[in-house]
Amino acid sequence: MTEVPTRTSLRPRRTATTSSNAEGTGGSRTRFSLSRAATSMFKPEKKVGKAPGVLASIRSIIMASWLNLLLVFIPISWAFNFAAKDQHTLVFVFSFLAIIPLAKLLAFATDELSMRVGQTLAGLLNATLGNAYPTHIQIIALTQCQLSVVQSSLIGSILSNLLLVLGMCFFAGGVKFSEQGFGASATQLNSSLLTISVIAVLLPTAFRFSVTAQSDPDSMNDILKASHGVALILLFIYGSYLFFQLYSHATLYGDQSGDVIKSTKYTPRPKKAKHGEPADANGNLAITDAENAQEEEEEEVPQLSLYMTLGLLAVVTVIVAVTAEWLVDSIDGLTSTGKISKEFVGIILLPIVGNAAEHVTAVSVSVKDKLTLSLGVAVGSSIQIALFVIPFIVTLAWIMGKPLTLMFDPFESVALFLAVITVNYVVQDGKSNWLEGMILMCLYIILATTFFFYPGQTSPFTC
């Protein structure tokens, strides 16, 4: 019996990567291509230096920002929450001040993580951690049968990420860079996913206004059943999106994607070349190719080790969730005066507070020309809310016997539709500047002003 050499068994896999239409090797080639695509997203954009030790990492966390001085407000806010529960204003102020340094630390840890795993995966992780707290609050509100608060906070989170966070990223990056580039193909696909979620929200509302109680006496029950079915379809779409992003087309979302336009800085004023320095035809100081190559190959030196980075992410996420819960409880006391409506709290205040960590992360890394990470946090978080959190909450309400549907407030649904359309127009060219960021922020301010005077509508569904 002749033994088959090991080298022969490896030959088809090796030729599958070089030959285009080799017979009998198509399956191997496909598996190898998918494997390369799946691992490419873990490749950082620049070379990463040696990680520091434990003591150096702790020192870096302490000295990360002067905002760490505000960490003293964490125990103060907790003390006021337990000792003086009737002082809602003090609890709100101290809790808000405590969340600011925590958000900065979360941005610092996310930036460190992006050096090792790439901007796409870091953005997905940050969006997931950031949405964990709002989802927790929405589940609590669902158990208390506050259906309108749940729905308005979900819409508000998407509006906050798409308009305020993304606008601040474009504006902050546009101050330093004349134009910043990002993956246009992946961004357009994300816009399509958001459009699907908007359709899922608008259709039940259109159904309600198209069918009268006389033509269909059981129309409300039909909307509830349709919402359950659509929620399961949206969950399937989100699972397919994760497979597409993390495995089959990971290179499309990677830092080295071929359609990413290189960012350009503002043209500096020319400096006159001194004696012995390279000069151009006009006698101005010229930058040599060697200097450009050295700038491109400059490696990033991490300030935290990998385990310290993951530990910081976990600890900060837990503290933010607890502190923000005290803040939300104090907001309920503020709305009892009648000066601020629950609709404004759910649409504007609650998402800003709940997503504060994501806001700081996205804006901080956009200044460092990591716009892929910023989009992963802002747009990725919106997709996660639209395609996962909303259908998950609807499905959970179905299990709990709560009549939560995809029929949102009509005015809130129209505002979401206009926001998605505006963002789609802004990102379609694959480039950003400060003016586009200002447009998105101004649209958010317009919506916030309108929602401040909007009284809201009473939901036809009650527990």
BAROVEX-760416 format. One record per residue (C-alpha): x, y, z; residue number from 0; residue in three letters. Coordinates in steps of 0.05 Angstrom, whole numbers, plus 5000, padded with zeros to 4 digits. Each point is the difference from the previous one (the first is absolute). Layout:
[site [X, Y, Z], NUM, "ALA"]
...
***
This chain:
[site [5000, 5000, 5000], 0, "MET"]
[site [5030, 5066, 4977], 1, "THR"]
[site [4999, 5057, 5049], 2, "GLU"]
[site [4976, 5067, 4972], 3, "VAL"]
[site [5051, 5055, 5012], 4, "PRO"]
[site [4977, 5058, 5043], 5, "THR"]
[site [5027, 5050, 4950], 6, "ARG"]
[site [4950, 4976, 4947], 7, "THR"]
[site [4941, 5012, 5047], 8, "SER"]
[site [5021, 5072, 5011], 9, "LEU"]
[site [5009, 5016, 4926], 10, "ARG"]
[site [4926, 5014, 4982], 11, "PRO"]
[site [4993, 5049, 5057], 12, "ARG"]
[site [5062, 5038, 4979], 13, "ARG"]
[site [4981, 5004, 4927], 14, "THR"]
[site [4930, 5021, 5017], 15, "ALA"]
[site [5025, 5068, 5020], 16, "THR"]
[site [5037, 5013, 4935], 17, "THR"]
[site [4961, 4966, 4945], 18, "SER"]
[site [4936, 5033, 4976], 19, "SER"]
[site [4959, 4943, 4970], 20, "ASN"]
[site [5037, 4937, 5021], 21, "ALA"]
[site [4955, 4939, 4996], 22, "GLU"]
[site [4984, 4966, 5065], 23, "GLY"]
[site [5028, 5054, 5044], 24, "THR"]
[site [4942, 5049, 5003], 25, "GLY"]
[site [4976, 4978, 5068], 26, "GLY"]
[site [5069, 5005, 5032], 27, "SER"]
[site [5010, 5068, 4969], 28, "ARG"]
[site [4934, 5026, 5028], 29, "THR"]
[site [5015, 4976, 5070], 30, "ARG"]
[site [5069, 5031, 4999], 31, "PHE"]
[site [4974, 5067, 4974], 32, "SER"]
[site [4947, 5003, 5054], 33, "LEU"]
[site [5052, 4984, 5053], 34, "SER"]
[site [5045, 5056, 4976], 35, "ARG"]
[site [4942, 5048, 4998], 36, "ALA"]
[site [4979, 4981, 5070], 37, "ALA"]
[site [5070, 5011, 5029], 38, "THR"]
[site [5015, 5064, 4961], 39, "SER"]
[site [4955, 5042, 5044], 40, "MET"]
[site [5044, 4982, 5060], 41, "PHE"]
[site [5059, 5032, 4966], 42, "LYS"]
[site [5016, 5070, 5026], 43, "PRO"]
[site [5013, 5058, 4954], 44, "GLU"]
[site [5070, 5015, 5026], 45, "LYS"]
[site [5055, 4961, 5034], 46, "LYS"]
[site [4989, 4991, 5075], 47, "VAL"]
[site [5058, 5009, 5048], 48, "GLY"]
[site [5014, 4961, 5063], 49, "LYS"]
[site [4946, 5001, 5054], 50, "ALA"]
[site [5019, 5030, 5068], 51, "PRO"]
[site [4997, 4963, 5066], 52, "GLY"]
[site [4946, 5002, 5054], 53, "VAL"]
[site [5028, 5059, 5038], 54, "LEU"]
[site [5011, 5041, 4937], 55, "ALA"]
[site [4929, 4984, 4977], 56, "SER"]
[site [4971, 5023, 5066], 57, "ILE"]
[site [5040, 5063, 4996], 58, "ARG"]
[site [4974, 5012, 4930], 59, "SER"]
[site [4928, 4992, 5023], 60, "ILE"]
[site [5010, 5050, 5056], 61, "ILE"]
[site [5035, 5050, 4956], 62, "MET"]
[site [4955, 4989, 4939], 63, "ALA"]
[site [4963, 5066, 5008], 64, "SER"]
[site [4989, 5056, 5049], 65, "TRP"]
[site [4927, 4981, 4998], 66, "LEU"]
[site [5018, 4943, 5048], 67, "ASN"]
[site [4995, 5053, 5055], 68, "LEU"]
[site [4925, 4995, 4990], 69, "LEU"]
[site [5001, 4927, 5022], 70, "LEU"]
[site [4989, 5026, 5071], 71, "VAL"]
[site [4928, 5013, 4981], 72, "PHE"]
[site [4986, 4926, 4993], 73, "ILE"]
[site [4995, 4985, 5075], 74, "PRO"]
[site [4967, 5068, 5011], 75, "ILE"]
[site [4944, 4985, 4950], 76, "SER"]
[site [4990, 4931, 5030], 77, "TRP"]
[site [4997, 5029, 5071], 78, "ALA"]
[site [4947, 5052, 4980], 79, "PHE"]
[site [4960, 4946, 4965], 80, "ASN"]
[site [4995, 4958, 5064], 81, "PHE"]
[site [5001, 5055, 5053], 82, "ALA"]
[site [4959, 5055, 4966], 83, "ALA"]
[site [4953, 4968, 4950], 84, "LYS"]
[site [4955, 5061, 4999], 85, "ASP"]
[site [5057, 5044, 4975], 86, "GLN"]
[site [4991, 4983, 4927], 87, "HIS"]
[site [5038, 5061, 4973], 88, "THR"]
[site [5062, 4984, 5041], 89, "LEU"]
[site [4999, 4927, 4980], 90, "VAL"]
[site [4993, 5019, 4927], 91, "PHE"]
[site [5057, 5051, 5001], 92, "VAL"]
[site [5050, 4956, 5037], 93, "PHE"]
[site [4982, 4938, 4960], 94, "SER"]
[site [5010, 5039, 4935], 95, "PHE"]
[site [5068, 5026, 5023], 96, "LEU"]
[site [5020, 4929, 5020], 97, "ALA"]
[site [4983, 4971, 4932], 98, "ILE"]
[site [5046, 5050, 4963], 99, "ILE"]
[site [5067, 4970, 5024], 100, "PRO"]
[site [4973, 4930, 4993], 101, "LEU"]
[site [4982, 5014, 4928], 102, "ALA"]
[site [5070, 5027, 4988], 103, "LYS"]
[site [5032, 4937, 5030], 104, "LEU"]
[site [4956, 4956, 4956], 105, "LEU"]
[site [5023, 5040, 4940], 106, "ALA"]
[site [5072, 4991, 5022], 107, "PHE"]
[site [4991, 4924, 5007], 108, "ALA"]
[site [4965, 4994, 4933], 109, "THR"]
[site [5056, 5038, 4965], 110, "ASP"]
[site [5051, 4953, 5032], 111, "GLU"]
[site [4960, 4940, 4978], 112, "LEU"]
[site [4995, 5025, 4928], 113, "SER"]
[site [5076, 4997, 4994], 114, "MET"]
[site [4998, 4925, 5008], 115, "ARG"]
[site [4935, 4975, 4969], 116, "VAL"]
[site [4986, 5054, 4948], 117, "GLY"]
[site [4950, 5057, 4999], 118, "GLN"]
[site [4941, 4959, 4976], 119, "THR"]
[site [5000, 4948, 5055], 120, "LEU"]
[site [5016, 5053, 5053], 121, "ALA"]
[site [4941, 5042, 4976], 122, "GLY"]
[site [4953, 4939, 5003], 123, "LEU"]
[site [5023, 4984, 5071], 124, "LEU"]
[site [4992, 5072, 5023], 125, "ASN"]
[site [4930, 5004, 4969], 126, "ALA"]
[site [4980, 4936, 5035], 127, "THR"]
[site [5025, 5023, 5067], 128, "LEU"]
[site [4968, 5068, 4991], 129, "GLY"]
[site [4932, 4971, 4982], 130, "ASN"]
[site [5001, 4953, 5060], 131, "ALA"]
[site [4978, 5054, 5048], 132, "TYR"]
[site [4942, 5029, 4958], 133, "PRO"]
[site [4975, 4930, 4988], 134, "THR"]
[site [5001, 4987, 5075], 135, "HIS"]
[site [4960, 5063, 5013], 136, "ILE"]
[site [4950, 4983, 4946], 137, "GLN"]
[site [4989, 4931, 5030], 138, "ILE"]
[site [4986, 5032, 5067], 139, "ILE"]
[site [4951, 5049, 4968], 140, "ALA"]
[site [4968, 4941, 4964], 141, "LEU"]
[site [4988, 4962, 5064], 142, "THR"]
[site [4966, 5063, 5028], 143, "GLN"]
[site [4958, 5002, 4936], 144, "CYS"]
[site [5024, 5069, 4979], 145, "GLN"]
[site [4994, 4984, 4926], 146, "LEU"]
[site [5005, 5072, 4974], 147, "SER"]
[site [5065, 5011, 5039], 148, "VAL"]
[site [5030, 4937, 4971], 149, "VAL"]
[site [4982, 5019, 4928], 150, "GLN"]
[site [5022, 5073, 5005], 151, "SER"]
[site [5067, 4981, 5031], 152, "SER"]
[site [5013, 4951, 4944], 153, "LEU"]
[site [4987, 5052, 4946], 154, "ILE"]
[site [5039, 5052, 5040], 155, "GLY"]
[site [5061, 4955, 5003], 156, "SER"]
[site [5002, 4992, 4925], 157, "ILE"]
[site [4990, 5075, 4988], 158, "LEU"]
[site [5055, 5016, 5050], 159, "SER"]
[site [5051, 4954, 4968], 160, "ASN"]
[site [4983, 5018, 4928], 161, "LEU"]
[site [4996, 5075, 5007], 162, "LEU"]
[site [5034, 5024, 5063], 163, "LEU"]
[site [5057, 4950, 5006], 164, "VAL"]
[site [5015, 4993, 4926], 165, "LEU"]
[site [4994, 5075, 4991], 166, "GLY"]
[site [5049, 5013, 5056], 167, "MET"]
[site [5048, 4949, 4971], 168, "CYS"]
[site [4999, 5033, 4931], 169, "PHE"]
[site [5007, 5070, 5031], 170, "PHE"]
[site [5056, 4982, 5048], 171, "ALA"]
[site [5039, 4963, 4947], 172, "GLY"]
[site [4986, 5055, 4949], 173, "GLY"]
[site [5034, 5051, 5046], 174, "VAL"]
[site [5066, 4963, 4992], 175, "LYS"]
[site [4990, 4969, 4931], 176, "PHE"]
[site [4975, 5033, 4937], 177, "SER"]
[site [4966, 4935, 4980], 178, "GLU"]
[site [4996, 4932, 5034], 179, "GLN"]
[site [4987, 4936, 4961], 180, "GLY"]
[site [4963, 4937, 5020], 181, "PHE"]
[site [4974, 4937, 4967], 182, "GLY"]
[site [4944, 5024, 4954], 183, "ALA"]
[site [4976, 4930, 4981], 184, "SER"]
[site [4993, 4977, 5072], 185, "ALA"]
[site [4967, 5066, 5021], 186, "THR"]
[site [4949, 4996, 4943], 187, "GLN"]
[site [4983, 4929, 5021], 188, "LEU"]
[site [4990, 5024, 5072], 189, "ASN"]
[site [4954, 5054, 4973], 190, "SER"]
[site [4959, 4946, 4965], 191, "SER"]
[site [4994, 4961, 5065], 192, "LEU"]
[site [4976, 5063, 5036], 193, "LEU"]
[site [4949, 5012, 4945], 194, "THR"]
[site [4972, 4929, 5011], 195, "ILE"]
[site [4991, 5015, 5074], 196, "SER"]
[site [4964, 5065, 4984], 197, "VAL"]
[site [4953, 4963, 4953], 198, "ILE"]
[site [4985, 4950, 5055], 199, "ALA"]
[site [4981, 5058, 5046], 200, "VAL"]
[site [4959, 5040, 4949], 201, "LEU"]
[site [4958, 4942, 4973], 202, "LEU"]
[site [4961, 4986, 5065], 203, "PRO"]
[site [4986, 5075, 5006], 204, "THR"]
[site [4975, 5002, 4928], 205, "ALA"]
[site [4959, 4938, 5013], 206, "PHE"]
[site [4965, 5034, 5059], 207, "ARG"]
[site [4981, 5062, 4960], 208, "PHE"]
[site [4979, 4960, 4939], 209, "SER"]
[site [4954, 4951, 5035], 210, "VAL"]
[site [4942, 5026, 5040], 211, "THR"]
[site [4966, 4965, 5058], 212, "ALA"]
[site [4938, 4991, 4956], 213, "GLN"]
[site [5037, 4965, 4944], 214, "SER"]
[site [5042, 4957, 5047], 215, "ASP"]
[site [4977, 4997, 5073], 216, "PRO"]
[site [5060, 4956, 5017], 217, "ASP"]
[site [5051, 5048, 4969], 218, "SER"]
[site [5039, 5012, 5065], 219, "MET"]
[site [5008, 4925, 5011], 220, "ASN"]
[site [5024, 4993, 4928], 221, "ASP"]
[site [5053, 5054, 5011], 222, "ILE"]
[site [5024, 4963, 5062], 223, "LEU"]
[site [5006, 4935, 4963], 224, "LYS"]
[site [5034, 5032, 4941], 225, "ALA"]
[site [5050, 5034, 5047], 226, "SER"]
[site [5019, 4933, 5029], 227, "HIS"]
[site [5013, 4970, 4931], 228, "GLY"]
[site [5039, 5061, 4975], 229, "VAL"]
[site [5042, 5000, 5064], 230, "ALA"]
[site [5023, 4929, 4986], 231, "LEU"]
[site [5018, 5019, 4929], 232, "ILE"]
[site [5041, 5059, 5024], 233, "LEU"]
[site [5038, 4956, 5048], 234, "LEU"]
[site [5017, 4953, 4942], 235, "PHE"]
[site [5024, 5060, 4959], 236, "ILE"]
[site [5045, 5022, 5057], 237, "TYR"]
[site [5030, 4931, 5007], 238, "GLY"]
[site [5013, 4999, 4925], 239, "SER"]
[site [5032, 5070, 5006], 240, "TYR"]
[site [5048, 4975, 5054], 241, "LEU"]
[site [5020, 4941, 4957], 242, "PHE"]
[site [5011, 5047, 4941], 243, "PHE"]
[site [5040, 5050, 5040], 244, "GLN"]
[site [5042, 4952, 5042], 245, "LEU"]
[site [5012, 4942, 4952], 246, "TYR"]
[site [4979, 4998, 4927], 247, "SER"]
[site [5015, 5074, 4983], 248, "HIS"]
[site [5045, 5021, 5057], 249, "ALA"]
[site [5049, 5033, 4953], 250, "THR"]
[site [4945, 5049, 4978], 251, "LEU"]
[site [4996, 5026, 5072], 252, "TYR"]
[site [5074, 4995, 5015], 253, "GLY"]
[site [5048, 5057, 5010], 254, "ASP"]
[site [5036, 4983, 4935], 255, "GLN"]
[site [4938, 4999, 4956], 256, "SER"]
[site [5015, 5020, 4928], 257, "GLY"]
[site [4944, 5052, 4995], 258, "ASP"]
[site [5023, 5041, 5060], 259, "VAL"]
[site [5020, 5069, 4977], 260, "ILE"]
[site [5063, 5025, 5033], 261, "LYS"]
[site [4989, 5060, 5047], 262, "SER"]
[site [5031, 5066, 4981], 263, "THR"]
[site [5025, 5053, 5047], 264, "LYS"]
[site [4993, 5075, 4990], 265, "TYR"]
[site [5055, 5028, 4956], 266, "THR"]
[site [5049, 5035, 5046], 267, "PRO"]
[site [5032, 5066, 4984], 268, "ARG"]
[site [5065, 4989, 4962], 269, "PRO"]
[site [5064, 5011, 5038], 270, "LYS"]
[site [5063, 5026, 4968], 271, "LYS"]
[site [5055, 4949, 4997], 272, "ALA"]
[site [5063, 5015, 5038], 273, "LYS"]
[site [5070, 4987, 4976], 274, "HIS"]
[site [5011, 4926, 4988], 275, "GLY"]
[site [4926, 4981, 5006], 276, "GLU"]
[site [4961, 4971, 4941], 277, "PRO"]
[site [4960, 5053, 4961], 278, "ALA"]
[site [4949, 4999, 4944], 279, "ASP"]
[site [5000, 5044, 4938], 280, "ALA"]
[site [4975, 5060, 5039], 281, "ASN"]
[site [5052, 4995, 5054], 282, "GLY"]
[site [4952, 4972, 5053], 283, "ASN"]
[site [5016, 4943, 5046], 284, "LEU"]
[site [4985, 4933, 4967], 285, "ALA"]
[site [4982, 4935, 5034], 286, "ILE"]
[site [5039, 4941, 4974], 287, "THR"]
[site [4972, 4932, 4983], 288, "ASP"]
[site [5041, 4970, 5056], 289, "ALA"]
[site [4965, 5044, 5051], 290, "GLU"]
[site [4932, 4981, 4973], 291, "ASN"]
[site [5018, 4926, 5002], 292, "ALA"]
[site [5025, 5008, 5072], 293, "GLN"]
[site [4934, 5033, 5020], 294, "GLU"]
[site [4959, 4945, 4968], 295, "GLU"]
[site [5041, 4944, 5032], 296, "GLU"]
[site [4999, 5032, 5069], 297, "GLU"]
[site [4978, 4948, 5050], 298, "GLU"]
[site [4949, 5010, 5055], 299, "GLU"]
[site [5025, 4989, 5071], 300, "VAL"]
[site [4946, 4973, 5046], 301, "PRO"]
[site [4992, 5030, 5069], 302, "GLN"]
[site [4963, 4940, 5029], 303, "LEU"]
[site [5010, 4925, 4996], 304, "SER"]
[site [4945, 4959, 4967], 305, "LEU"]
[site [4975, 4971, 5066], 306, "TYR"]
[site [4999, 5069, 5033], 307, "MET"]
[site [4962, 5028, 4940], 308, "THR"]
[site [4946, 4946, 5005], 309, "LEU"]
[site [4996, 5007, 5075], 310, "GLY"]
[site [4992, 5076, 4995], 311, "LEU"]
[site [4944, 4991, 4949], 312, "LEU"]
[site [4963, 4952, 5045], 313, "ALA"]
[site [5008, 5041, 5064], 314, "VAL"]
[site [4981, 5067, 4968], 315, "VAL"]
[site [4939, 4969, 4965], 316, "THR"]
[site [4973, 4974, 5067], 317, "VAL"]
[site [5011, 5066, 5037], 318, "ILE"]
[site [4969, 5040, 4943], 319, "VAL"]
[site [4938, 4955, 5001], 320, "ALA"]
[site [4990, 5008, 5075], 321, "VAL"]
[site [5013, 5075, 5001], 322, "THR"]
[site [4956, 5013, 4940], 323, "ALA"]
[site [4943, 4962, 5033], 324, "GLU"]
[site [5002, 5048, 5058], 325, "TRP"]
[site [4999, 5057, 4950], 326, "LEU"]
[site [4939, 4972, 4965], 327, "VAL"]
[site [4963, 4992, 5066], 328, "ASP"]
[site [5014, 5073, 5015], 329, "SER"]
[site [4973, 5021, 4932], 330, "ILE"]
[site [4933, 4970, 5019], 331, "ASP"]
[site [4998, 5048, 5058], 332, "GLY"]
[site [5017, 5059, 4956], 333, "LEU"]
[site [4943, 4985, 4951], 334, "THR"]
[site [4949, 5000, 5057], 335, "SER"]
[site [5002, 5076, 4999], 336, "THR"]
[site [4969, 5000, 4931], 337, "GLY"]
[site [5052, 5046, 4969], 338, "LYS"]
[site [5032, 4943, 4961], 339, "ILE"]
[site [4958, 4947, 4966], 340, "SER"]
[site [5013, 4926, 5001], 341, "LYS"]
[site [5005, 5001, 4924], 342, "GLU"]
[site [5059, 5049, 5003], 343, "PHE"]
[site [5033, 4958, 5054], 344, "VAL"]
[site [4993, 4936, 4960], 345, "GLY"]
[site [5020, 5029, 4932], 346, "ILE"]
[site [5055, 5049, 5020], 347, "ILE"]
[site [5025, 4997, 5073], 348, "LEU"]
[site [5000, 4925, 5012], 349, "LEU"]
[site [5039, 4982, 4936], 350, "PRO"]
[site [5052, 5055, 5012], 351, "ILE"]
[site [5013, 4976, 5070], 352, "VAL"]
[site [4996, 4926, 4985], 353, "GLY"]
[site [5046, 5005, 4939], 354, "ASN"]
[site [5050, 5049, 5031], 355, "ALA"]
[site [5056, 4949, 4997], 356, "ALA"]
[site [4989, 4987, 4926], 357, "GLU"]
[site [4997, 5075, 4986], 358, "HIS"]
[site [5068, 5013, 5031], 359, "VAL"]
[site [5031, 4939, 4967], 360, "THR"]
[site [4977, 5017, 4930], 361, "ALA"]
[site [5020, 5074, 5004], 362, "VAL"]
[site [5068, 4985, 5032], 363, "SER"]
[site [5023, 4951, 4947], 364, "VAL"]
[site [4974, 5041, 4942], 365, "SER"]
[site [5052, 5054, 5016], 366, "VAL"]
[site [5053, 4945, 4994], 367, "LYS"]
[site [4977, 4984, 4929], 368, "ASP"]
[site [4966, 4935, 5022], 369, "LYS"]
[site [4934, 5015, 4966], 370, "LEU"]
[site [4987, 4926, 4987], 371, "THR"]
[site [4997, 4990, 5075], 372, "LEU"]
[site [4956, 5062, 5008], 373, "SER"]
[site [4951, 4973, 4948], 374, "LEU"]
[site [5002, 4932, 5033], 375, "GLY"]
[site [4979, 5032, 5066], 376, "VAL"]
[site [4948, 5050, 4973], 377, "ALA"]
[site [4969, 4965, 4940], 378, "VAL"]
[site [5015, 4930, 5027], 379, "GLY"]
[site [4964, 5016, 5065], 380, "SER"]
[site [4940, 5026, 4961], 381, "SER"]
[site [4996, 4936, 4959], 382, "ILE"]
[site [5006, 4958, 5063], 383, "GLN"]
[site [4942, 5038, 5032], 384, "ILE"]
[site [4957, 4998, 4937], 385, "ALA"]
[site [5011, 4927, 4980], 386, "LEU"]
[site [5014, 4967, 5067], 387, "PHE"]
[site [4978, 5041, 5061], 388, "VAL"]
[site [4932, 5021, 4973], 389, "ILE"]
[site [4979, 4930, 4975], 390, "PRO"]
[site [5030, 4969, 5063], 391, "PHE"]
[site [4959, 5045, 5046], 392, "ILE"]
[site [4937, 4986, 4958], 393, "VAL"]
[site [5014, 4925, 5004], 394, "THR"]
[site [5013, 5004, 5075], 395, "LEU"]
[site [4935, 5037, 5010], 396, "ALA"]
[site [4965, 4946, 4960], 397, "TRP"]
[site [5029, 4948, 5048], 398, "ILE"]
[site [4980, 5042, 5061], 399, "MET"]
[site [4930, 5012, 4973], 400, "GLY"]
[site [5010, 5075, 4991], 401, "LYS"]
[site [4967, 5032, 4939], 402, "PRO"]
[site [5062, 5035, 4972], 403, "LEU"]
[site [4997, 5009, 4924], 404, "THR"]
[site [5041, 5031, 4944], 405, "LEU"]
[site [4947, 5054, 4994], 406, "MET"]
[site [5038, 5059, 5027], 407, "PHE"]
[site [4976, 5072, 5008], 408, "ASP"]
[site [4987, 5027, 4929], 409, "PRO"]
[site [5040, 5064, 5012], 410, "PHE"]
[site [5059, 4960, 5028], 411, "GLU"]
[site [4997, 4953, 4941], 412, "SER"]
[site [5001, 5057, 4950], 413, "VAL"]
[site [5059, 5032, 5036], 414, "ALA"]
[site [5038, 4934, 4996], 415, "LEU"]
[site [4986, 4994, 4926], 416, "PHE"]
[site [5025, 5071, 4986], 417, "LEU"]
[site [5063, 4987, 5041], 418, "ALA"]
[site [5017, 4937, 4962], 419, "VAL"]
[site [4989, 5034, 4933], 420, "ILE"]
[site [5044, 5059, 5020], 421, "THR"]
[site [5057, 4955, 5024], 422, "VAL"]
[site [4995, 4959, 4936], 423, "ASN"]
[site [5011, 5063, 4958], 424, "TYR"]
[site [5058, 5023, 5044], 425, "VAL"]
[site [5041, 4935, 4998], 426, "VAL"]
[site [4987, 4979, 4928], 427, "GLN"]
[site [5065, 5030, 4974], 428, "ASP"]
[site [5045, 4964, 5050], 429, "GLY"]
[site [5029, 5066, 5026], 430, "LYS"]
[site [4984, 5047, 5057], 431, "SER"]
[site [5016, 5071, 5020], 432, "ASN"]
[site [4981, 5048, 5057], 433, "TRP"]
[site [4941, 5030, 4962], 434, "LEU"]
[site [4966, 4932, 4993], 435, "GLU"]
[site [5010, 4989, 5074], 436, "GLY"]
[site [4969, 5068, 5016], 437, "MET"]
[site [4940, 4983, 4956], 438, "ILE"]
[site [4986, 4936, 5038], 439, "LEU"]
[site [5008, 5034, 5068], 440, "MET"]
[site [4953, 5057, 4980], 441, "CYS"]
[site [4948, 4950, 4977], 442, "LEU"]
[site [5003, 4966, 5068], 443, "TYR"]
[site [4991, 5068, 5034], 444, "ILE"]
[site [4940, 5013, 4956], 445, "ILE"]
[site [4969, 4934, 5020], 446, "LEU"]
[site [5016, 5011, 5073], 447, "ALA"]
[site [4967, 5068, 4998], 448, "THR"]
[site [4938, 4971, 4968], 449, "THR"]
[site [4996, 4941, 5048], 450, "PHE"]
[site [5004, 5049, 5059], 451, "PHE"]
[site [4932, 5027, 4981], 452, "PHE"]
[site [4971, 4934, 4974], 453, "TYR"]
[site [4949, 4972, 5050], 454, "PRO"]
[site [5001, 4929, 4971], 455, "GLY"]
[site [4943, 4953, 4986], 456, "GLN"]
[site [4968, 4949, 5045], 457, "THR"]
[site [5014, 4929, 4978], 458, "SER"]
[site [4938, 4958, 4983], 459, "PRO"]
[site [5033, 4940, 5033], 460, "PHE"]
[site [4996, 4994, 5076], 461, "THR"]
[site [5022, 4946, 5047], 462, "CYS"]
***
